[in-house]
Amino acid sequence: MTSFSTFHFPATMTSAVWPRRRVVAIALAVAGVVLVGVVWALAADIARDRRRDAENVVLRQAAAGAAQLAGRVDATVSAIDALLRSAAAMADDIDAAGLQRLLSAQPSLSQISIIGPDGAVRVSTLSHPPLNLADRAYFQAVRQQVEPALHIGAPIIGRVNPKRLVPLARPVTRPDGGFGGVVVASMAPERLVDWPLPELGAGSTYSLVGTDGIVRAKQVDGRVTSGELVPHDRGLLPAFQVAPSGIVRVDAAADRPSRMIAYAQAGNLPLIASVGVTIGATAPQADNTSTWLGLMALAGTLVVAGASVALLLVWRRPIRTQATDQVLAAMSHELRTPLNAILGCAALLEDAGSTPLDPRQRALLAEIVTAGHALLAVVETAQARAGNNTPG
């Protein structure tokens, strides 16, 4: 390959040659800048489309995951509620063995207890000394109910089993309609989110949040936590007040990035299943098309930079006509190879059927081809002129 460093630049140039070289220099620079600008515009446009498409796919998967989690939680809690109804109906007659049989039918539960109206535990599947639970929030909430309903309490630390548990409680109703106590079952938070769920990348979260804003269970990268408070003034809860399912953006805070959260209510329960993904973590790896565009843009940038430096040297240091023609011939040879590569990659993109381009991208690609051919024509003209002036 010819090197520009082998040329020497004499001190004179005829007045007829100088304007022609100036026109060539300006034409090459302008065509190169246009070509590189169009290539970078097309590369950015396609990369933006790929990123947007990938994020839309992940958001659809997140919405499906939230619906799936909501459905499974609804089915599980409905089965537990049926068990609690049975226990409440038999509250005056059932013993520990009877409760144990009920418990064995629902393996996701840790224990079942029947509490009297004074808060004293009457019978339980756990063995423990006499215990009063009247101060528990779930007991007080159930006692204050106007209509009997299932209460899903905030996570608590068990007094007999010192682990974090989620209580599910129902009232025991006396024959006269009065308050006869509470039947309560407990389950570990991880049992609420331990189903196979779609993998949505690092930092994705699966949560089960109460409408009171307290997280019953949250899974992040395989680790389960509970008891976290969700802000009432932004994000999930305000969106849930508007619609029982959807997707909401949570803007970045001081200690966490922006996130998109897909959510769905678990049946008619006061529980919201949600799936969170970090914005920006869903960008796909560059595919072959993006790689070609990046290489074309880089090659075009290098071509224009190299041509500009070489032309600047030729322009700033006048030479005789024959020496100038030799420089232009060598430079034209150096430019032809990357230009052919750019036009070849553009042709491959135009013919690629696996990832069809949209109208805007096709227009940008047409600009690449047009500018590339224009620059190639200038190079060929310069090389032909240099050949004609070279002694035979």
N, C-alpha and C positions, 0 to 999 in steps of 0.2 A: 504494500500500500504506500502511495507517495506521501511523504511528510512535508509540511509547509516549511519546516526548519531548514530544508536543503536549498531553498531559494534565497538569492541575494537581491537586494533592492537597490538598483542604481539610482542616480539622483535626478534624472530628467524624465519627462513625459510630454508627448506632443499634445497640443491643444485640441486636436480632433479626437484623441482616445479618451481623454479625461471625462467629458460629459457622458460618453457611452458607459463608462465604468460606473459613474455615479448613478445612472438610471438602473443599471443592473443591481447595484447594491441596494437601492431603495426598494426595488421590486421584490428582491429576495427577502428583505427584512419584513416588508408589509405582508407578503404572502405567508411567511413563516409565522408571524404573530397571529394572523387570522386562523391559520391551521391549528396551531397549538391551543388557541382560545376555544375553538369549536370542539376540539378533542376533549379538553378539560370539561367543558359544559356538558357534553354527552356523557362522559364518565360520571360526573356528579349527579346528573339526572337519573341514570340507570341505578347508581348506588342508592340514591334516595328512594327510588321505587322498590328496590329489593329490600331495603330496611323496613319500609312501610308495610310491604306484603308480609314480611316475617313477623312483625309486631302484630299485625291483624290475625295471623295464624295462631300466635301464642295467646292473644286475647280470647279468641274463639275457644281454644283449649281450656283456658282459665274459666270461662263461663260454663263450659261443659263440666269441668271439675267441680265447680261450686254447686251446680245442679245435682251432680252425682253424690257429693257429700251430703247435701240437704236431703236427698231421697233416702239415703242409708240411715242417717240420723233419725229421720222421721219414722222409718220402719222400726228401728231399734227401740226408740223411746215409746212408741205406741205399744209395742209388745211389753215393755216394762210397766207401762200404765195399766194395761190389762191385768198384769200380775198383781199390782198394788190394789186394784179394785177388788180382786178376789181376796187378798189378805184383809182389806178393810171390811169386807162383808163377813168375814169369819173372825174378826178381831176379838170377840168375847170368848170364843171357844178354841182357837188355834193355839198350839204349843210350839216349842222350839223345833221339834221334829217336823211338824207341819210346815213351818216357815222354811226349814232346810230343804224340804221337797220342792217348795216353790222356787227357792234359790237355785237349785240344781237345774231347773228348766230355763234359767237365764244366766249363762256362764259369764256374761259381761259384768254382772253385779258382784260387789264385794260382800255385802251383808244386807239383811232386812231386819227391821225392828218395828215393834208396835209400842207407841208411847201413849200413856194415859193422858187425860185432860189436864192433869197437874204437872205434866212434863216428866214424870217418872217412867223409865223404861219398864214395860210389863213383861215382854218376851222378845228374844233376839236370837239370831243365828250365831252371835258372838257370846262367849262366856266372859262375864265381868261382874264386879261388885255392883251393888245398887247404884244407879246412875240417874241423874236428873238433867234433862236437855231442854228445859223450859226457856233457857236463855239463848238457844240457837235461833238464828234469824229465820231459818226455814220453818221452825215450829211456830214462831210468832206470825209469820206471813200466812201460814195455812189457817191458824186460829182466827185470823181477821178476815178470811174470805167470806164474801156474801154468798156466792155460789160455789159449790165444791168443784175444784179443778186441780189438775196436776201442777205442782210447783217445782220448777227446776232451779235450785238454789245456786248461789255463787260457791266456788270451790272453798272448802274448809279443811282444817287439819283434824282428823279423827281423834277422839279421846281414848278410845280403846285401841284402834289401829292407827298409830301416829303417822299417817300418810295423808297427802292431799287427795281429797275425794270430792266428787260432785254429788250432792244430795238430790234425790227425786222423792217428793212427798205428796201424800193425799190425805185429806181429812177422814177420820172415822166418824160417821154420823149415827147418833142414837136413834132409836125408834121414834122418839118424839121430835126428831129433827135437830136436836141440840148437838153441841160439839162434844164428841166422845174421844178425842185424841188424834193422833197422827200415825200413819204407817209410812215409814221412810226406808228407802233403799239407797245404797251408795255405790258409785262406780268410779274407777280411776279415770282421770282426764284423758289418758292416752287411749282408752278404749273407745273414745268418741271419734278419733281420727286415725285409727290403726288399720283402715282398709287400703287396698292397693289404689293409689291415686296417680294421675298423670305426672310425669317428671317435667317441670317447666324451667329448669335451670337453677343455678346457684342463687340463693337468697329468696326463692319463691316460698310462700307461706300458705298453709291451710289452717283456717281458724273457724271456731264455732263460738260466736259472740251472742250473749243475751241481749235482749232489747233494753236491758238496764245499763248496757255499756260495759259489762264485765265479761272478760274472756273465759269461757268454760274450758277450752282446750285450744292450743296453738302449736302447730308443727312447723319447724324451720330446719331444713337440712337433716331430717330424721330425729331432731330433738323436740320433745314436747314440754311446753310450759302452760301455766294457767294463772288466772287471777289478775291479769293485766287490765288496766282501764283504757277504754277507747274514748277519744274526745267526742263530746256531744255536739260541739259547734262546727265540726268540719269532717269531711270524709264519709265514712260508712253510714253512721246513724242518720245524719240529715238526708242522705240519698235514700235510705230505707223508708223514711217518712214520706217520701214522694212516690216511690215505686217499690214493690216487694222483691224485685230482682233487677239487675242491671250491672253497669260498669261505671266506676267513679275514679277520678284522678285525685290522688293525695299528693299535694306539693311537697317539695323537699323541706325538711326541718334541719335544725342545727346538727343533729346526730344521725340523720338518715336521708337517703336520696328520694327523689320523686318515685311514686309507685302508681300502678293501675290495679284496682281491686274489682274483681267480679264477685257478685254476691247473689244469694237466693235464700228466701225464707224456707225453713224446714217445716213443710206442711203448714199447719195452723199453730205451731208451737212458737213460743217467744224466743226463738233461736234463729240466728242468721249464719248461714254457711258462707264463707268468703275465701277467695283465692287471690293472693297478692303477688304481682311480678314487678321487678324493678325496671323502670324505664331506661333503655339503653343497653340492658343486658340481653335483649332479644335480637340484636343486630346479627345477621348471618355472616358466615365466612365468605370472603370474596369468591365468586364462582368464576368459571373460565372467561365469561364475557367481560366481567369487571377486570380480570387480570389482563386481558388483551387491551382493554381501553387504557388501563394504567400504563402498560408498556408503551402503547402508542403515544400517549401524552408525554411520557418521559423521553421517548426517542425524539419526538417533535421539539421538546424543550431543548434537548442537547443539540439538535440540528441547528436551531435558530441561534442558540448561544455560540456554538462554534462558528457558524457563518458570520455572525455579527463581529466576533473577535477578528476573524481572518479578513473580513472586508474593511474593518477599521484600520488594520495594519496596512492593507493595500492602499486605502484612501489617504491615510495620514502620511504615507511615505511614497511619493511618486516614483514610478519606474518606467522604463522604455516599453513600447508597445509589445514587443515580443515577450519580455519578461512578464508583463501583465497578463497576456493571453495564457502563458504557462501556469501562472498562479490560478487563474479562473478555471483552466482545464482540470488542474489537480483538485481544486475545491469542488467543482461540479461532480467529479468522480466520488469524492468523499460524501457529498450530499445525496447522490443517487441511491446508495444502498439503504439508508434509513427511510428515505421517501418510499422506496419500493416496499419495504416492510410495513410501513403505515398503510399504504394502499392495499396491500395484501390482507392485512388484518381487518381492514374495513370491508373488503369483499367477503371474508369469512363471516363477519358479523351480519352482513346483509343476507347471506345464504343460510344462517343458522336457523334451524326449524324448531329446536327444542325449547328455546326461550325467545319467542317472537317479540319484536320491538313494537312499542306503541307509535302512533303517528308523530308525536313530538320527537321521539328518539330517532325515527327514520329520517326526519327532516334534518336533525343534527348530523346524522351519519352522511346524508347527501352533501352537507356543507363540507364535511371532512374530505369526501372524495373530490368535490369540485376544487377546493383549495389545494389539495394535494396534487391534482393534475396540473393546476395552474403553476404551482411552484416547480413541478417536474419539467414543465414546458420551458420555464425560464432557465432552469439548469441546463437543459438540452440545447437551448439557443446559445447560451454562453459557451458550452463545450464545443458546439459546432463552429462558432465564430473563432474560438481559440484554435481549432483544428485548421481552419482556412488560413489563419495568419501564421501558422507554424511552417517554417521552410521545409520543403519536401526533400 
